[in-house]
Amino acid sequence: MKVLDPAALARSARWLLTEAGPGDWTLAAVERLVAVAPILATGADGDNRGLQVVPPGDGEARFSCGRRCRELVLPVVVLPAQERTAPTLAASFRATVEVLEAALGPATSLGRHGPTGPWFDGSPAWGAPFLGWRRPEDRTLQLRATDAGTVLVLQPTGPSEPWRLHAHEWSDPATVGGYVRERNVPQNDDLQTPAAPRARTWKQWQAMLARWLARLPAETMATGSPLHFLMVTGACARLTLASTTDGRLHFMAGLRYLQDPNALGWQRRETRLDPWVLQAGRPGTVDGSAVAAALVQTLRAEKVRAAGRMIRTRDDDGHLVLSGLGLG
């Protein structure tokens, strides 16, 4: 495994967030950073990890304000091909999170990117968790997942956020996808995170839900932050989603009308509130299509009239936005 040792990682992250001088983010300014940064970013194997300049891609230039640098990328973890499983990638991401939060403090936002994003990049097959430290006046530092491991990304705060607003306006809700927890901190006072449009039919919502659930356990395991919210399923019924930091995705319900819960995978437990549980899987094992089909069948049996109008989110740590679920 090629990985920055914790001291080098903490030092590099602090420098990028608080000391590096990107100036106006012109190519000349970022090239000066690239010349200095490798001194700070030495891997445990002795390999110097220089910052990589990522230029705007097709369709992105008009959001970059004429800059020839979209972001700077610093590789943090690169796993060998044979070790690139969802649990291993999530665990290595989580270890990096612990180092960074000890060095920088809690992230100002966290969650997961959708199938497309940030920008027009595709997301890794195992999951797309991220944590961000936002400085609204000039820069945002993000920890992101890759197919091979983890990277630190430094970007100007301005261009990426207008792109995100624009993407939610023109794209299919499932394309942007993901979710974000924005913490109640001054750095987020002017941050706008749009929710996706509501799904119009059960069929559309089921497909979106399948994609949204498939990678979720790996992503909550990677960020170290659980996801828990209530789906209101009817006048007398409840359905709650929980994805934990140890990589378990399950649903809890109080069912009134469903005739044979066991046939859909529901199991009875000894509790008065939400006595039915549906175990959906762990990182790399969730069959999103099967779980989504079972949930839609359950919701319709519980007399929910339409998709897209049933989720209540409650988050004591900030504002939770469920993008890409088609729930408005």
Long-range contacts (C-beta under 8 A, 24 or more apart in sequence): 1-77, 1-78, 1-79, 1-80, 1-83, 1-92, 2-43, 2-44, 2-45, 2-47, 2-75, 2-77, 2-78, 2-149, 3-43, 3-44, 3-76, 3-77, 3-78, 3-92, 3-149, 4-41, 4-42, 4-43, 4-44, 4-49, 4-76, 4-77, 5-42, 5-43, 5-44, 6-99, 8-40, 8-41, 8-42, 8-43, 8-44, 9-76, 9-96, 9-99, 9-100, 9-103, 10-99, 10-100, 10-102, 10-103, 11-40, 11-103, 12-37, 12-40, 12-41, 12-74, 12-152, 13-100, 13-103, 13-104, 13-141, 13-152, 14-103, 14-104, 15-40, 16-72, 16-74, 16-141, 16-152, 16-154, 17-104, 17-133, 17-135, 17-139, 17-141, 17-154, 20-154, 22-72, 22-138, 22-139, 22-154, 22-156, 24-67, 25-67, 25-69, 25-156, 26-67, 26-68, 26-69, 27-53, 27-67, 27-68, 27-69, 30-69, 30-72, 33-72, 34-72, 37-72, 37-74, 41-74, 49-74, 49-75, 49-76, 50-74, 51-154, 57-119, 57-120, 57-121, 58-120, 59-120, 60-119, 60-120, 60-163, 63-159, 63-160, 63-162, 63-163, 63-166, 64-159, 65-158, 65-159, 67-156, 67-159, 70-119, 70-155, 70-159, 71-153, 71-154, 71-155, 71-160, 72-153, 72-154, 72-155, 73-151, 73-152, 73-153, 74-151, 74-152, 74-153, 74-154, 75-149, 75-151, 76-143, 76-149, 76-150, 76-151, 76-152, 77-149, 77-150, 78-148, 78-149, 79-148, 79-149, 81-148, 84-126, 84-147, 84-148, 85-126, 85-284, 86-126, 86-127, 86-215, 86-218, 86-283, 86-284, 87-218, 87-221, 87-247, 87-282, 87-283, 87-284, 89-124, 89-126, 89-127, 89-145, 89-149, 89-218, 89-222, 90-126, 90-127, 90-129, 90-218, 90-219, 90-221, 90-222, 90-247, 90-283, 91-221, 91-222, 92-149, 92-150, 93-129, 93-143, 93-145, 93-149, 93-150, 93-222, 93-223, 94-221, 94-222, 94-223, 94-224, 96-143, 96-150, 97-131, 97-143, 97-222, 97-223, 97-224, 98-224, 100-131, 100-143, 101-131, 104-133, 104-141, 105-133, 106-183, 107-131, 107-132, 107-133, 107-143, 107-183, 108-132, 108-133, 108-134, 108-182, 108-183, 108-185, 108-187, 108-188, 109-134, 109-180, 109-181, 109-182, 109-183, 109-188, 109-191, 109-318, 110-180, 110-181, 110-223, 110-225, 111-178, 111-179, 111-180, 111-181, 111-219, 111-223, 112-178, 112-179, 112-215, 112-216, 112-219, 112-223, 113-144, 113-177, 113-178, 114-174, 114-175, 114-176, 114-177, 114-178, 114-323, 114-324, 115-174, 115-175, 115-177, 115-211, 115-324, 116-167, 116-171, 116-175, 116-176, 116-177, 117-164, 117-167, 117-176, 117-177, 117-178, 118-142, 118-144, 118-160, 118-163, 118-164, 119-160, 119-163, 126-215, 126-218, 126-283, 126-284, 127-215, 127-216, 127-218, 127-219, 127-222, 127-283, 128-178, 128-215, 128-219, 129-218, 129-219, 129-222, 129-223, 130-223, 131-223, 133-187, 134-187, 134-188, 134-191, 135-187, 136-187, 136-189, 136-190, 136-191, 145-222, 161-191, 161-192, 164-193, 164-194, 165-192, 165-194, 168-194, 168-195, 168-196, 168-323, 169-194, 173-197, 173-199, 173-208, 173-323, 173-324, 173-325, 173-326, 174-207, 174-208, 174-211, 174-212, 174-324, 174-326, 175-324, 176-323, 176-324, 177-211, 177-212, 177-323, 177-324, 178-323, 178-324, 179-227, 179-320, 179-321, 179-322, 179-323, 179-324, 179-325, 180-320, 180-321, 180-323, 181-225, 181-315, 181-317, 181-318, 181-319, 181-320, 181-321, 182-318, 182-319, 182-320, 182-321, 183-317, 183-318, 184-317, 184-318, 184-319, 185-318, 188-318, 193-319, 193-321, 193-323, 194-321, 194-323, 195-321, 195-322, 195-323, 195-327, 195-328, 196-323, 196-324, 196-325, 196-326, 196-327, 196-328, 197-326, 197-328, 198-307, 198-308, 198-309, 198-326, 198-327, 198-328, 199-307, 199-308, 199-325, 199-326, 199-327, 200-308, 201-307, 202-296, 202-300, 202-306, 202-307, 204-307, 204-326, 205-296, 205-307, 205-308, 205-325, 205-326, 206-292, 206-293, 206-296, 206-307, 207-292, 208-324, 208-325, 208-326, 209-288, 209-291, 209-292, 209-295, 209-296, 209-325, 210-288, 210-289, 210-291, 210-292, 210-293, 211-288, 211-324, 212-288, 212-324, 212-325, 213-249, 213-280, 213-286, 213-288, 213-291, 213-292, 214-286, 214-287, 214-288, 215-286, 216-243, 216-249, 216-286, 217-243, 217-244, 217-247, 217-248, 217-249, 217-280, 217-281, 217-282, 217-283, 217-286, 218-247, 218-283, 218-284, 219-243, 220-244, 220-245, 220-247, 221-245, 221-246, 221-247, 221-283, 225-317, 229-311, 229-312, 229-313, 229-314, 229-320, 229-322, 230-311, 230-312, 230-313, 230-314, 231-299, 231-310, 231-311, 231-312, 232-310, 232-311, 232-312, 233-298, 233-299, 233-302, 233-304, 233-310, 234-302, 234-303, 234-304, 235-303, 237-302, 238-273, 238-274, 239-295, 239-298, 239-299, 239-302, 240-274, 247-282, 247-283, 248-279, 248-282, 249-279, 249-280, 249-281, 249-282, 249-286, 250-277, 250-278, 250-279, 250-280, 251-277, 251-278, 251-280, 251-295, 252-276, 252-277, 253-277, 253-278, 253-298, 255-298, 255-302, 256-302, 257-301, 257-302, 257-303, 258-298, 258-301, 258-302, 259-301, 261-298, 264-294, 264-297, 264-298, 265-294, 266-298
